[in-house]
Amino acid sequence: MFSRIIKDFFLKKNINKRLTKITEASNEKINTIGILVNSTYFFDTEKLLAEIKSWKNDFKEIKVLSYNDKIGNKNSLSQLSFSYKDISLFGEIKVIEVKDFMLFPFDLLINFYDEDQFPLQYVSLFSKAKFKVGFTDGNPLNDNHLLIKSDVKKYPEFISELFKYLKILNKI
């Protein structure tokens, strides 16, 4: 319990430092997609991927990073995942694969979570993605370039709105 409080303190400190360095959105076409999912509450990641591919199936790469708040309850899918135990006491991610996900220059990062948690915000903020999309949750600590008002459980509606706006912005 005490270590969680310390981790939250340092995560929030790192997040607040990074918020002053938010990058501008890119105008490039989307070829690579990163998806950051809170798998503690959303379990249909495969259906989400199928929905994205149903709109456009010729993306070069789609990577999914799942965060699970319940320690020891790793996602059974063959996806990259992390939990609170993968964060150091000073609020930094220890897993190399998660660091690689953050350093990969995705054309689009979908922040597919509506309940803000510091580990998810940290990965999103430190991601090298060129264009970030997420849910409107009223949190001033997000760095998304596009916010969509929807519910996580209504993922087809979210994806439909996302692709509508991506077409308007001439990104696909």
Disulfide bonds with the S-S distance in Angstrom:
none
